[in-house]
Amino acid sequence: MKMTSMLTSLLGALLIVSCNPFRSHDVVREFVPGTYITEWRNEFTQSKDTIIILAPTTRGSDGYRITKRSYYQQTIDGKDLKPQFKIQSWIGAYNPEVKTLVIGKSGRVLLFNPDRNELVEGSTTYNKIK
């Protein structure tokens, strides 16, 4: 009888710990790592950007490695100029209160919308592809 009581108590405690309703589940944090793209074109320029965000390598860390790859090509008098390429590397800190990534020294903010599969940087919207 004593063994059954202990076993019941142990199972009850295990159930409470594993189903803790107070444990936070951050959908945005889970959405952040991935590859995002955007592109646009007008009569003078075409542009393609890719942002790659890697998950923190240390469990519980809020730091993310971010790489932005940009391509653009201008057109002047109907002639395409030489394409330009730029690669930037950043470290971003996740802010769980407002669910954004803030980029180190620049203070740039990345917003995420998992429902729409999007990342927003300033006035530019990126679509998540991976």
N, C-alpha and C positions, 0 to 999 in steps of 0.2 A: 504494500500500500504506500509506504514511504517512497519507494522507487517510482511509482506511478505519479505521485504528487510532484516529485522533483522533475521527472520527465515532462510533465504537463507544464510546469513553470518554465523550464528551459525552452520548450517549444513556443510558449507564449512570448517569452522575451525575444526569441529569434524572430518571430513574426513581427513584433513591434519594431525591431531594429531594421529589418529588411523592407518593411512597408511604411517607413517613417513618412508621414504626410508633410512634415516640416522640412524635409530635405529638398533643397532647391533644384529645379531642373531648368537650366538656361538654354532655351531653344536657339537663341541668337549666338551664344558662345559656341554651340555645336555646329552651327551653320558657317561660321567665319572661315575656317580653313578651306582652301579651294582655289580654283582658277576662274577669273572673271574677265570678260572681254567687252569692248565697245568699239564701234567704228562709225565714222561719219564722212560725208563728202559734200563739197559744194563746187562751184565752178572754178575755184582757185586752189583748193587744197583737198587732199584725202588723208585720213588719219585712222590708225588702228592702235589701240592700247590693250595691253594685257596686264592684269595684276594677279600675282601668285602669292597666296598667303599660306605659310606653313604653320602648323600647330606648334605650340610650345613643346620643347623637348624635355622639359622638367615638369613632372606632375605637379599641378597646383600653381604653376607659373602663369602670369598674365601677359608675358612677352611673346610677340609673334614676329617672325621674320617675313618681310614683305619685299617683293621684287616687282617693279613696274617697268615694262618694256613698251616703248613708244616708237611708232613709225609714222612719218608723215612725208608727203610729197606735194610740192607746190607746182602749180601750172601758171606760166606767165606767157601771154600772147599765144595761147594754144599749145605751148610746148611744155612738156613735163621736165622739171628740174631733177637733179640727182636726189634720190630718196635720202631722208635723214633718219637716223636711229639713235635712240637714247635709252640707257638702262640706269635705273635708280634702285638703290637698296636702302631699306628703312627698317627700323625696329618700332613696332607699335605696341602700346600697352592697352589691354582690354579694361574698360571701365564698366563693371557689372551694374552700376546704378543706372547709367543711361544707355548701356549696351552698345557702346561704340569702341572703335580703336582710335587712339590718339597717337599720332606719329611724333616721336621724339622731339628733336629741336625745332622742327617747323610748326608743330602744334596743329598740323593738318588733321582733320577728323574724317574717319570712314564710318558711314552709317550702313546698316544692314537691314534688309527686308526679306526674311526667309519665305514669307507667303508669296512674294512676287519673284523670288529667286534673284534678288538684286543687291548690289553694293552701290552706294552713292558717295562720290568724292566731289565736293563742291557742287557744281551744276552738271556734272557728268554722271550718268547712270551706266553701270556695267551689269551684264548678265552673267550669272554663274553657269559655267559649262562642265565643271568637275567638282 
